[in-house]
């Protein structure tokens, strides 16, 4: 039994927050933001919208495209660093309830920007073990709720949104997810973090940008090299290289180091900003809806986030 990537869906809030919003409120310019980040705009959820609400809308699309019903889903995983509740209940439980999915496993994954790849790894393991048949994985973030809008070095980086996928069992090896690699290093925890409740600090994201940039480029590049070598594959075997959409400079540095052609690279950070765990599924969905991603295509996913966490995946798009 193999795990297959059956469908993709995404949802973004209606509010578009351009760079001008930040220019009007702090000492910055469009040139400074664009040059450092590559971001022109990001989506912002309303006060009433929670991460679970964003995740539900993305999940509905993924479920419909997979051609299954909610009662056929036997596991719900949600990757998020901006949950509806601080500790419990999990956002996955809330999404399952809002979808009418009951009496199945549902839990959150906290792996920051690598969250969707972590969820993909867990889903693959459950399916290939025979324990589950249809797994709903979601990356859902309302990062605007944990951003310090007085910190000009980080606040313009982040946006809100959600992406979802269905991972299903198949006996066809040609439809199988080829490989997933995930790892972590807690000794670098201070580079990307949100203070705890007992710290006395406000629970806003904090980042050491320069140090994070250097480690991210090196780690992302090395991880792709390792997963390609392990599977006896080369750049030419990849149709779409879809990295975490954190920052244009990181994406360009990694893409150039790995010598991917422009037609292989996927870039959506300019219109969505950094949406953490939702970033990769949102980018996959953009490719699907634009016709760039087709049945049988091979995607290489690559992410790096707070923890530190990182991961890569080589995935066949096996839509029904």
N, C-alpha and C positions, 0 to 999 in steps of 0.2 A: 504494500500500500504506500502511495506517495501523497505528498501535499501539493496542491496546485493553487495558483493565484488566479481566482475565478473572476473577480470584478473589482472595480474601483469607483469611488464616489467622493465628492467633496462639497463643502458648503462654506461660503464666506459671508459675513455680515454686510449689510447694505452701505454702511457709512464708509466713505473713502476719505482717509486722512492724508493729505498731501504734505510735502515738505514745508509748504507755506504755513501750515498750522504751527510748526515749531519755530519758524522764522518770526512769526508774529509774537511769540511768547518768550524767546530767549535769544541770547547772542550767538547766532549761527546764520549760515547762508545756504542756499540751495547747492551751490558749488561745493561747499565743505561737506555737506551730507552725501551728495552724490559721489564725490571723489573718494570718500572714505568707505562708503557702504554699498554704493550702486543702487540704493533704494530711492524711488520716486514717490511711492505711496504705500499705504498699508490699510487693511480693513480693521474697523473697530466695532466691537459688539455694543449693543445698547445696555443700559443699566439692568434691564429685565432679563437679558440673555445670559445664560450661564454656559460653562464649558459643556455640560451634558446636553443642553439644547442644541449647540452647534454640532455636537457629535451625533445626535439623533438624526438631524437633517442629512448629514453625510452618509450615515448608516442606511437610511431609507433608500437612497440612490444606489448604494452598493448592493443592497439586498435585491432590489428590483432588477438590476442589471445581471445579477447572478442567476436569476430565474428561480429563486427559491422563496419560501415563505418564512415568516419569523419563527414559526413553531418547528422549523427544521434546523434552527441554530442551536447548538448544544454547548457553546462556550462563548462568552463575551469578554474581550480584553480591551482595556482603555489605557493608553499611554498619555499621561498628562503631568504637568507641574503646576497647573492652576485648577485644582479640583474644586467642585462646588462646595465641599465641606473640607475642613482642615485634615481630619484623620479618618472619619467615617460618617456616613456610609461612603463606599467607593463610588466614583463617577461611573464606573462600569455598571454597578447595580442600578444606579439612577437611569442610565441609558436603556438598560434592559427593561426596566419597569415602564418607561415611556414608550417603548416599542411593543409592549405587551408580551415580552419574553419572560417566562417565569419557570422556576424550578430547574435552573441550569446554573453552572458555575459562572461567576462574574467577578472580576477583580481588576485592580489598577496596577500599572507598571510605572515605576518612577525611575526613569533613566534619561531624563531631560531630552535633549535634541535627538538622542539615539533611540528614544522610546519606541518608535514605530518598528525599527529593525529588531529590537528586543522582543516586541510583541509578535513579530513575524516568526522569530526563532521559537518562541514558546508554542505558537499555533502549529508550526511545522512538527514539533516534537509530539504534541498531543495527537495530531492526525496520523502521523507515521507509526505511533505506538498502537493505533487502533482504538484509542479511548474516545476520540471525537471525530465527527464527520464533517461538520460545517462550523467553522470558527469565524466570528465577527471580530475583526481587530480595528481599533479606532485610535487616531491621534487627535486629540481635541484640546484646544488652548484658548483661554481668555487671558492673554498675557497683559493686556491693558490694566488688569486688576492688580498686578504685582510689579508694575513698572513705576519707578520714581520719576515723575515728570519734571523734577527740578535738576535731575542729573543729565546734563547735555551730552555726556559721553556714551550713554546707553539708551536713553528713552526713545530716540527715533528709530532704533533698530527693530522694534518688536511690533507685531500685529496679532490679530485674532483670526481663528478659522479652525476647520476640522477636515480630516480626510478619513476614509474608511475603506476596508477591503474584506472580501470573503475568501477564506482559505478552506478549500474542500478536499476531500479524499478522492483519489483517482488511482486506477490500476495501469494508467498509461504513462510510462516513464518519460515520454516526449512532452508531457504537460507538467512535469514535476519541477518544483523549486529546486534549483541545482545545489545551492549551498548558502549557509548563513554563518557568519563569524561575529561574535560579540565579545567584548572585553571591558575591563575597568581598572582604574588606578585611584584608590581613595586618598593616596598621599598628596594628590594635587587638588584636594577638595576646595581650597580657598580661591582658586582661579575663577570659578563660576559657582555662585551660591546664593541662597536666600536665607537670611538669619532665622534662627529658631525662636520660638515664643519666649523662652526664658532669657534670651540675649538682651532684651530690653530695647532692641532696635526694631524699626518698622520692617515688616515682612516684604521688602522690595528686593528684586534681583540686584546682585552686585557682580561686577566682572572686572578682572584685570585684563584689559584689552590687548596690550602688546604681547604679554606672555602667552595669553590664550591663542593669539594669532599664530605665533611661531610653533607651538605644540600642535595646534590643529592641523596646520599644513603638513607637518612632518608625519603625524599619526595617520591622517586620512590617506596620504600617499602610500605609506608603507603597508597599510591594511589592504588597499586595493591590489598592490603587487603580490601580497601573500595569498589572497583568495584566488587570484588569477593563476598563480603558479600552482597552487594546490589542486586546481581543477584542470590543469594543462590547457589553459585558455589564454588568449591574447586580446589586445584591444580590438582586433578585427572581428572577434566573436561577439562583440557587444554592439547592440543597436542603439541603446540610449544609456548614457551615463547620467544618473540622477543623484547628485549629492545633496546633502542638507543645505537648505538655502539660508545660510547665516549672514553672508557678507560677500559681495562680489569679488573682493580682493582675495579672499580665501578660495572661493570657487575657481577663479582664474589661475591662481598659483598651483592648485592641485591638478586642475585640468591640463595645464601646460606641462607640469612635471610628469604626468602620466601619458602625455602626447596623444590625447583624444582629439579627434577632429571636431570642428565647430558643429557639424551636423549631428554629432553624437551627444554633445553637451546639452543639458537642460538647465535653463535659467529662468526663474520666476521671482527671485528676490526683489526685482525692481518694482513689482506691483503688489506684492504681499508682505514684504519685509520678512523678518525671522519669526516663524510661527512654531518654533521648537518641534515637538513631536508630530505636529500636523504638517510640517514643511514638506516632507518627502511624499506622502500620499496626495497632498494638494498638487504637487508638481506632476506626479504620475497622472492625476486626473486631467490636468491641463493638456498633457500630451495626448491622452485618450480623446478628449472632446474636440481637439483640433485636428484629429486624424493622424497625428504623428506616431502614436502607439497603436500597433496592429497585432492581431492574433498571431501568436508564435514568436513575437519579438523577444529578444533577450535584454533585460534591464540589469544594470549594475547600480545598486544603491549603496550610498556611503555616507555615514553620519558621525558626528563628534559632539559631545555635550558635557554638561556639568556632571561631576562625579569623581573624577572624570570617567566618561563612558565613551565607547566608540564601537562601530560595527559596520559590516559590509554584507551585501547579499547579492547573489546572482539568481535572477528570477525570470522564468519564462512567463509571458502573459498568456494565460490559458482561458480566456473568456469563452463562454458558451455561445 
